[in-house]
Amino acid sequence: MIHVPGNRLSGPQRLARTCGTLAAATALLLRAAGAWAVNSLPGGPAVGQLDLHPPVTKIAAAQQDLHYMMLYICVAIFVAVFGVMFYAIFAHRKSKGHKAADFHESTTVEIVWTVIPFLIVIGMALPATKVVVAQKDTTNADLTIKAVGMQWKWGYEYIQGEGQGIQFVSTLDASQRALSDAGTPQGDDYLLKVDKALVVPVDKKVRIITTANDVIHSFMVPAFGIKQDAIPGFVRDTWFRAEKVGDYYGQCVELCGKEHAYMPIHVKVLSAEDYARWVADKHKEMQAQADDPSKVWSQDELIARGEKVYTANCAACHQPNGKGAGAIKPLDGSPVVLDSDQGKQIHVLLHGQNNIMPAWKQLSDTEIAAVITYTKNHWSNKTGQTVQPADVLAARK
């Protein structure tokens, strides 16, 4: 064997080192796979799933039936066409003395290969059209909810029916984001767990109106058979009627930016009685949060309240340390946060900024005042400034 002087390795040595590296990497992957033994998630993705999601609405069931019908027709056409072709090749081959027929412009053949495909297309189009028309019929809804896509969370507003007036923002649970940042996935609902689920009653027609604040998103829940794009400046709608109580999961399925994978949808379907209780509790919670904007708070009170608002709504993008990431600007040391003109930061929270920072008008005046006061007096930001709810209320007008 010829050894190369210095630190260079011979061919066999390089091969051995490469094999050792691959073996170590393989062992690491196997160990990681063993550490996270994922199971099927009821209402969500299943391990080794090949078929469509088990339907819980009539529309989803019709879509699955349509899928199978199209599959059977395509298989039948495949078997028939290739069966005839292979039979003709085998039974009429030249070695058996057969001679190719010499004909063209056969009226009979042209009629057959025109009529049969036409009938097949009609047979496929009629049931497909029936399902598509049913999907688009959003009339006579028992409950209407607006779903607003934003980078990277969903805002829900109940605008008609039981629960009217309820609104909240649903974002990826903070524990899930921490697991992702650490590279340690855990749980069957990894990256599907949210802090606030969309709650609807069973056996009620629910109309979902979709739009977006920034870029194109898409609202999809496979178990319901719904998928509707959410486009800035446009309003689209879809509907479902869940026939089974339970938890059902979906995701934004339109590539909407670097954190597209962190935009799950969780729909909780409750019985009529449980839904009525949830609505009553939610209204009480909203009334409790509807603070008097004329109340003057101490700075310590606002900072304590603002920390909770920041953790629930801002930390996912700006990070708990306020340093931001990528296109997300840091709040620690931010010129806008440090500026003595408090109106600049209030304007950003009310109206958004640069198509990245969404508007947070859905927060109360007190919540916005609290989170601004918190950011102005946290981390290295020691401005000593205090923003009162009345300042936010004035900026809204």
SULVENQUI-V83054 format. One record per backbone hydrogen bond with DSSP energy under -1.0 kcal/mol. NH is the residue of the N-H (numbers start at 1). CO is the residue of the C=O. If there is no record, write none. Layout:
nh=NH co=CO
nh=NH co=CO
//
This chain:
nh=14 co=10
nh=15 co=11
nh=16 co=12
nh=17 co=13
nh=18 co=14
nh=19 co=15
nh=20 co=16
nh=21 co=17
nh=22 co=18
nh=23 co=19
nh=24 co=20
nh=25 co=21
nh=26 co=22
nh=27 co=23
nh=28 co=24
nh=29 co=25
nh=30 co=26
nh=31 co=27
nh=32 co=28
nh=33 co=29
nh=34 co=30
nh=35 co=31
nh=36 co=32
nh=38 co=36
nh=41 co=45
nh=44 co=41
nh=49 co=46
nh=56 co=223
nh=61 co=57
nh=62 co=58
nh=63 co=59
nh=64 co=60
nh=65 co=61
nh=66 co=62
nh=67 co=63
nh=68 co=64
nh=69 co=65
nh=70 co=66
nh=71 co=67
nh=72 co=68
nh=73 co=69
nh=74 co=70
nh=75 co=71
nh=76 co=72
nh=77 co=73
nh=78 co=74
nh=79 co=75
nh=80 co=76
nh=81 co=77
nh=82 co=78
nh=83 co=79
nh=84 co=80
nh=85 co=81
nh=86 co=82
nh=87 co=83
nh=88 co=84
nh=89 co=85
nh=90 co=86
nh=91 co=87
nh=92 co=88
nh=96 co=93
nh=97 co=94
nh=98 co=93
nh=110 co=106
nh=111 co=107
nh=112 co=108
nh=113 co=109
nh=115 co=111
nh=116 co=112
nh=118 co=114
nh=119 co=115
nh=120 co=116
nh=121 co=117
nh=122 co=118
nh=123 co=119
nh=124 co=120
nh=125 co=121
nh=126 co=122
nh=128 co=124
nh=129 co=125
nh=130 co=126
nh=131 co=127
nh=132 co=128
nh=133 co=129
nh=134 co=130
nh=135 co=131
nh=136 co=132
nh=138 co=136
nh=142 co=205
nh=143 co=205
nh=144 co=160
nh=145 co=207
nh=146 co=157
nh=147 co=209
nh=148 co=155
nh=149 co=211
nh=150 co=153
nh=153 co=150
nh=154 co=170
nh=155 co=148
nh=156 co=168
nh=157 co=146
nh=158 co=166
nh=159 co=144
nh=160 co=144
nh=164 co=161
nh=165 co=158
nh=166 co=163
nh=168 co=156
nh=170 co=154
nh=173 co=193
nh=177 co=173
nh=178 co=174
nh=179 co=175
nh=180 co=176
nh=181 co=177
nh=182 co=178
nh=184 co=179
nh=190 co=187
nh=192 co=189
nh=195 co=171
nh=198 co=266
nh=200 co=268
nh=202 co=270
nh=203 co=242
nh=206 co=240
nh=207 co=143
nh=208 co=238
nh=209 co=145
nh=210 co=236
nh=211 co=147
nh=213 co=149
nh=217 co=230
nh=219 co=228
nh=221 co=226
nh=224 co=221
nh=226 co=221
nh=228 co=219
nh=230 co=217
nh=234 co=231
nh=236 co=210
nh=238 co=208
nh=240 co=206
nh=243 co=56
nh=246 co=269
nh=248 co=267
nh=249 co=43
nh=250 co=265
nh=252 co=263
nh=253 co=218
nh=260 co=257
nh=262 co=259
nh=265 co=250
nh=267 co=248
nh=268 co=198
nh=269 co=246
nh=270 co=200
nh=275 co=271
nh=276 co=272
nh=277 co=273
nh=278 co=274
nh=279 co=275
nh=280 co=276
nh=281 co=277
nh=282 co=278
nh=283 co=279
nh=284 co=280
nh=285 co=281
nh=286 co=282
nh=287 co=283
nh=288 co=284
nh=289 co=285
nh=290 co=286
nh=291 co=289
nh=295 co=292
nh=302 co=298
nh=303 co=299
nh=304 co=300
nh=305 co=301
nh=306 co=302
nh=307 co=303
nh=308 co=304
nh=309 co=305
nh=310 co=306
nh=311 co=307
nh=312 co=308
nh=313 co=309
nh=314 co=310
nh=315 co=310
nh=317 co=314
nh=318 co=314
nh=319 co=315
nh=322 co=319
nh=324 co=318
nh=328 co=325
nh=331 co=322
nh=332 co=322
nh=334 co=331
nh=338 co=334
nh=339 co=335
nh=342 co=340
nh=344 co=341
nh=346 co=342
nh=347 co=343
nh=348 co=344
nh=349 co=345
nh=350 co=346
nh=351 co=347
nh=352 co=348
nh=353 co=357
nh=356 co=353
nh=357 co=353
nh=360 co=349
nh=363 co=360
nh=368 co=364
nh=369 co=365
nh=370 co=366
nh=371 co=367
nh=372 co=368
nh=373 co=369
nh=374 co=370
nh=375 co=371
nh=376 co=372
nh=381 co=378
nh=383 co=376
nh=391 co=388
nh=392 co=388
nh=393 co=389
nh=394 co=390
nh=395 co=391
nh=396 co=392
//
